[in-house]
Amino acid sequence: MLLEYDYIFSPYISETAREELQELFFFNSNQSRYQTKILNAIEIYGKPIIISENELITIRLSTQNINQQTLFILDKEKESKLIGVLIYVKELTNIKVVHLSFCEQNNFSKFCFIIKKFSQMLKNIKNIKFLKFQYNSIIITLEDINEFLK
């Protein structure tokens, strides 16, 4: 059974969350499992860099010629605690998740819920039909995402 959670998806977070972001994204203990795939993504899309603008921060990839976005996932119930970071690029008819990092204590049902919500947002982007994941080469049509995550 999938539980409903109260999340905020935002392209920026407060500068005060920089240390929390660095711990989650750059020093996540799960990185060792995906090290080769992370390095491959960096080679293709560029190095993730924290950018500060008007007391807000986001992550940008060092490659300048891509249509890249960052979404921070915040848990509204826990005083907007950062629980995930999703960096994606828009390609012709798909969105490719280049980097994805979640707090270790978050379970699979939360992950599924977040990916479903993200895919619902993608349905509002004209001509987007597929969601791809860089680390494991999975390609899913937006219509099939719910079935895939069961």
C-alpha positions, 0 to 999 in steps of 0.5 A: 500500500502506498501512503500519501506524503506531503512533499514540496518540489522546489528548484531552489532551497535556502542557503541555510540548507547548504550543509544538509545538501552537501551531505545528501548529494555529495557525501551520500553513502549509497554513492559507492554502489553507483560510482561508475555510473555517477562518473559516466553521468558526470563525463556526459553531462558535467560536474554538479556545482552548487550555485548561490543566488539571493540566499537560495541555492540550487545545483547546476551541471557544468555543461552549458549546452543542455536543458537541465533542471534541479528539483529538491524534495522537501518533507513538509511535515518535518519542517521542510527537511531535505529528503531528495535531489533530482537533476534531470535534462530535457531531451527531444521526447523524454526527460532523463534523470541524470542524478538522483539522491535520497536520504537513506532512511526513506523507504521504497514506497516514498521513492515510488510516490515521489517518482509518480508525482514527478512523472505527473508534473512531466505530463504537463510538458509538451511532447514529453513521453518518456522518463529515463534513468541515467544510472540504470538505463531504464526507459518508461513511458509516462503512461506506464509509470504507475504500473512500473512502480508497483 
